[in-house]
């Protein structure tokens, strides 16, 4: 059950929940409000109302709006990182691995909760704590991709990282464009197109120690 589904299930005011369940409920409500309104326009009153709790209950779990936003950001940065790592580990076929990684980004932005907006389109990127988290997850995703590239091609760490940053950046930018443009192209087709583009480039680097045909 997602945080937003937990919010819906637990919304009636006065319901007593275990601390972890209440925290997840509040995070789900906060996600809805932050995605819809942005950080600056959102108010703790709005989040408490959305969760169906009093504001003191909200403050028992999160001392302020920034702390709540950062907790939510941590959750969804970790979700993206795990999706990329899972995609990379899903197959040893490199073309399929590229496709799975591309699809991980498309799936992430397509999630109905809109959490990707907190990571890639935040209106709070001038806040150092937010910028640090966004930069860190982008770096971690690139490092995961880079490890595979370096291991398979024998390219240096710096060379592999440069390619990995490019692949990750293209994936998230194109996925966001695909979603925002309300493209008639189905997700599977969009992923195939982007994979073809990326594979034509990355396949130009032969497998380390193997003649690639």
N, C-alpha and C positions, 0 to 999 in steps of 0.2 A: 504494500500500500504506500502510495506516495505521500509526501507531506501535505499536499493540497487535498488529497482524498481523506487524510486523517483530519484535516480541518473541517471538511464537510461532515464527517461522521461525528465529530466531537463539538460542533458549534453551539448546541443549546446551552444558554447561560446557566450557570450553577452546577453543571456536571463536574464531579470530582474525578480527576485523572491522575495516574501515577506521574511523577515528575518528568520522566523521559517522554511519555506520551503527550503531556502538556507542552513540553518544549517543542516537540515535532509539530504539534497543532499550531503553535504560535509562529513557527518558522513557515508553515504552509500559508497562514494568513498574511504574514509579512511579504512572502514572495508574490502573492496576488496583488497586494497594494503597491509594492515597489515596481513590479513589472508594468502595472497599469499607469502609475502616476510619476515614476521616477523617484529618486531619493529625496530631492529637495522639496517636492510637493507633497510627499507622504508625511503623515503625522502619526504619532504613537496612538492618538485617539482613534484614527482610522483603522489601525491594525488591531487594536483591542476590540473595537466594534465588529470588525470582520471576523475575529476569532470567537466572538461571543463571550468575552471575559471583561472584567473590570480592568482599568489601567493599572491599579496596584498589583494585580496578578501578573500582568505583562512585565512590570518593573521588578518583580521577584525573580524573574528568569533572565532579564536583560536590563542592565542599568541605564541604557540609553539607545537612541535610534542607531547611532553608528555601530555600537556593539552588536545590535541585532542584524544590521546589514552585513557586517563582517562575518558573523556566524553563518549567515546564509551564503555568502560568497565562498567561504571555506568549503561548505558542503558541496556546492556545485562545481567548484574548481576540482575538487577531489573526484567528483563524478566524471568529469571530462577526462581527467588523467587516467582513471581506471578504464574508461571506454577505449581510449587509444591503446593502452597497454594490452587489453584483452584482444583487440583487433590484431595487433602485431603478433601476438602469441597464438592466434587462431589457426595458422597454417604455416607450412614451410615453403609453400609456393609463393615466390616473390610478387608475381603479378596479382595473385589473389590477396596477398598481404597488403599491397597498395590499395586495392579496391576496398578491402575491409576497413582500412584506416580512413580512407575518404568517407566511407559510409558512416563511420563513427561520428564524424563531424556533422554530416547531414542529419543523422538521427538526433544528435544533441540539439541542433537548432530547431528541429521539427517538433521536439517535445512540447506538448500542449501547454505546459506550465510557463513557457517562455523564459526559463531560467538563464538561457544563453545571453539574454539582454543584460543581465547583471554582470556577466563576465566580459562580453565583447562590446557592449554598448552602454556602459554605465555613465551616468551624468555626474559621477563622483571621482573620476580618475585623477583629479587634482589633489585628492586626499592621499597622502603617502602610503597609508596602510592598505588602501584599495589598490593603488598602482603597484605596490610590491606584490600583492597576491596575484593580480592579473599577469604581471610580468613573469612571476615565478611559475605559474601553471603553463604559460606558453613555452618557457624554457624547459620545463620538465617533460612536456610532450615532445618537444624537439629533441631532447636528449634521448628519449626512448626510441624515437625514429632513427636518430643518429647512430645509436648502438648497433642497430640492425644493418644500416648501410655500411658502417665501418667493418663489421664482422664479415659481411658478404663480399665487399669490394676491395678491402685492403686500403681504402683511402685513409688519409690521416684524420685525426680527431677533428681538427679545424675544418677540413674539407667536408667531412661527413656532416658536421653540424651546420655548415652553410646550406647544404642541400636539404637537410631536415627542416631547418627554419623556413626554407622556401616551400617545401611540401605542406607543412602545417599551416603556414600563412595562406597559401592558395586555397587549401581545403576549407578553412573557416570563412574566408572572404567570399568564395563562390557559393558556399552553402547558405550564407546569410543573404546574398543577392538572390539566389534561387527562391528562398522563402519570401523575402520582401517584395519581389516582383510578381508574386502569385503566378509563377510560371506554369504553363500547361504541360511542361515536361515532367513526367513521373519521376519520383525520386530515384528509382533503380536506373532509369535511363540517364538522368543527370550524373549519377555516380559513375556509370559506364563511360560517359563522355569525358569526364574529368580524369578518370583512371587512364583512359587511352592517351590523353595529353601527357599526364605525368609519367606513364610507363615508357612512352617514346623517348623521354629524356633520361630517366633513371636506368633504363635497360641498356643505355649506351656505355655504362660502366660495367665491364665484364666481372663475373663472379671471381673472387680471389682464388687463384690457383686452378681455375677451371676454364677450358675453352667454351665460350658460350656461342651457341649456334642460333 
